[in-house]
Amino acid sequence: MRSIFLSNADSTQKLGQQLGELLPAGSVILLTGDLGSGKTTLVQGIGLGLGITEAIVSPTFTLIAEYLKGRIPLYHLDLYRLESQEVNQLYLESYWEGIDVPLGITAIEWAQRLPYLPQNYLGIHLTYLPEKGRQAVLENKGDRELDLSLFEPLIN
């Protein structure tokens, strides 16, 4: 587990950019945190790191946005408006296992609404700290370990 302090939205986006540059296809990022904590900003940075030039916005009403024109695809999901039984009907495994879609990075906002978890993922919990910026807590789950120490010196 690694905790990183992010002084502003640019730092949050920069963390995302580094993730986009380093993560391999098949990576799943589960994002949690309150409204305004920086989840979408982080995903925008991932898109930059993948070389995606399209505008990345929160897919709250579309549920899933697919960006296929980067180093590898980015699948951006937002589960804010869904209940667990509705999430079950989305068959999300197709994104993180590359079934019927090219294997890419799957970033899921409001991941606490998932009724089940992938075998391997990077969990990122974002917290807004008044007058300090944000805190990101990164945690690997599963057998695909990402060296989390790669990030902190590059952020601030």
C-alpha positions as CSV (number, residue, x, y, z in Angstrom):
1,M,0.0,0.0,0.0
2,R,1.3,3.5,-0.8
3,S,-0.1,6.9,0.2
4,I,0.7,9.9,-2.0
5,F,-0.2,13.5,-1.4
6,L,-1.3,15.4,-4.4
7,S,-1.2,19.2,-4.0
8,N,-3.7,20.0,-6.8
9,A,-5.6,18.7,-9.8
10,D,-2.5,18.9,-12.0
11,S,-0.7,16.5,-9.6
12,T,-3.7,14.2,-9.7
13,Q,-3.7,14.2,-13.4
14,K,0.1,13.6,-13.5
15,L,-0.3,10.5,-11.3
16,G,-2.8,9.3,-13.8
17,Q,-0.5,10.1,-16.7
18,Q,2.3,8.0,-15.2
19,L,-0.2,5.1,-14.7
20,G,-1.2,5.4,-18.4
21,E,2.4,5.3,-19.4
22,L,3.4,2.3,-17.3
23,L,0.4,0.0,-17.0
24,P,0.1,-3.0,-19.3
25,A,-3.0,-4.1,-21.2
26,G,-5.3,-6.1,-18.9
27,S,-4.9,-3.7,-16.0
28,V,-7.9,-2.8,-13.9
29,I,-8.0,0.3,-11.7
30,L,-10.8,0.5,-9.1
31,L,-11.4,4.1,-8.0
32,T,-13.1,5.1,-4.9
33,G,-13.6,8.4,-3.1
34,D,-16.2,11.0,-2.5
35,L,-17.7,13.4,-5.1
36,G,-15.0,15.9,-6.1
37,S,-12.1,13.7,-4.9
38,G,-10.4,13.6,-8.3
39,K,-11.5,10.2,-9.8
40,T,-12.3,11.6,-13.3
41,T,-9.2,13.9,-13.2
42,L,-7.0,10.8,-12.6
43,V,-8.7,9.0,-15.5
44,Q,-8.0,12.0,-17.7
45,G,-4.4,11.7,-16.8
46,I,-4.4,8.0,-17.7
47,G,-5.7,8.9,-21.1
48,L,-2.9,11.4,-21.6
49,G,-0.4,8.7,-20.6
50,L,-1.9,6.4,-23.2
51,G,-1.7,9.1,-25.9
52,I,-5.5,9.5,-26.2
53,T,-6.4,12.9,-27.6
54,E,-10.2,12.7,-27.2
55,A,-11.8,14.6,-24.3
56,I,-12.3,12.3,-21.3
57,V,-15.4,13.1,-19.2
58,S,-17.2,11.2,-16.5
59,P,-19.5,8.6,-18.2
60,T,-22.1,9.0,-15.4
61,F,-25.0,8.8,-17.8
62,T,-23.5,6.6,-20.5
63,L,-21.9,4.2,-17.9
64,I,-19.1,3.1,-20.2
65,A,-16.8,5.2,-22.4
66,E,-14.4,3.4,-24.7
67,Y,-11.3,5.2,-26.0
68,L,-9.6,3.0,-28.6
69,K,-7.0,5.4,-30.2
70,G,-4.2,5.3,-27.6
71,R,-1.2,3.0,-26.9
72,I,-3.8,0.5,-25.7
73,P,-7.6,1.0,-25.2
74,L,-9.0,2.8,-22.2
75,Y,-12.4,1.7,-20.8
76,H,-13.8,4.3,-18.4
77,L,-16.8,3.2,-16.3
78,D,-18.8,5.1,-13.8
79,L,-21.1,3.1,-11.5
80,Y,-22.4,6.1,-9.5
81,R,-26.0,5.8,-10.6
82,L,-26.2,2.0,-10.5
83,E,-27.2,-0.5,-7.8
84,S,-25.2,-3.8,-7.4
85,Q,-27.9,-5.9,-9.2
86,E,-27.7,-3.5,-12.2
87,V,-23.9,-3.7,-12.3
88,N,-24.2,-7.5,-12.4
89,Q,-26.0,-7.2,-15.8
90,L,-23.1,-5.3,-17.4
91,Y,-20.7,-8.3,-17.7
92,L,-17.7,-6.2,-16.8
93,E,-15.4,-9.2,-17.1
94,S,-15.4,-8.6,-20.8
95,Y,-13.4,-5.5,-20.3
96,W,-10.7,-6.7,-17.9
97,E,-10.4,-10.1,-19.7
98,G,-10.5,-8.8,-23.2
99,I,-13.7,-10.8,-24.2
100,D,-15.2,-9.2,-27.4
101,V,-13.1,-6.1,-26.9
102,P,-9.4,-5.4,-27.3
103,L,-7.5,-5.8,-24.0
104,G,-6.7,-2.4,-22.5
105,I,-6.9,-0.5,-19.2
106,T,-10.2,-0.6,-17.4
107,A,-10.8,2.3,-14.9
108,I,-13.9,2.0,-12.8
109,E,-15.2,5.0,-10.8
110,W,-17.3,4.3,-7.7
111,A,-15.9,0.8,-7.7
112,Q,-17.3,0.1,-4.2
113,R,-20.6,-0.6,-6.1
114,L,-19.1,-3.7,-7.8
115,P,-20.8,-6.8,-6.5
116,Y,-17.6,-8.8,-7.4
117,L,-14.0,-7.9,-7.9
118,P,-11.5,-8.9,-10.6
119,Q,-8.7,-11.2,-9.6
120,N,-6.1,-8.6,-10.1
121,Y,-6.5,-4.8,-9.7
122,L,-4.9,-1.6,-8.5
123,G,-7.2,0.0,-6.0
124,I,-6.9,3.8,-5.7
125,H,-8.8,5.6,-3.0
126,L,-8.9,9.4,-3.3
127,T,-9.6,11.8,-0.5
128,Y,-10.0,15.6,-0.7
129,L,-8.1,17.3,2.1
130,P,-9.2,20.9,2.6
131,E,-6.3,23.4,2.1
132,K,-3.9,20.5,1.4
133,G,-5.1,19.0,-1.9
134,R,-5.8,15.3,-2.2
135,Q,-4.4,12.0,-0.9
136,A,-4.3,8.9,-3.1
137,V,-3.9,5.5,-1.4
138,L,-2.8,2.9,-3.9
139,E,-3.0,-0.8,-3.2
140,N,-2.2,-3.8,-5.4
141,K,-4.6,-6.8,-5.2
142,G,-3.8,-10.1,-6.8
143,D,-0.7,-11.6,-8.3
144,R,0.2,-8.8,-10.7
145,E,2.3,-6.5,-8.6
146,L,3.0,-2.9,-9.7
147,D,5.9,-1.3,-8.0
148,L,4.1,1.6,-6.3
149,S,7.3,3.2,-5.3
150,L,7.7,4.4,-8.9
151,F,5.2,7.1,-8.5
152,E,5.8,9.3,-5.4
153,P,9.0,11.0,-6.4
154,L,7.5,11.9,-9.8
155,I,4.3,13.6,-8.6
156,N,5.0,16.7,-6.6
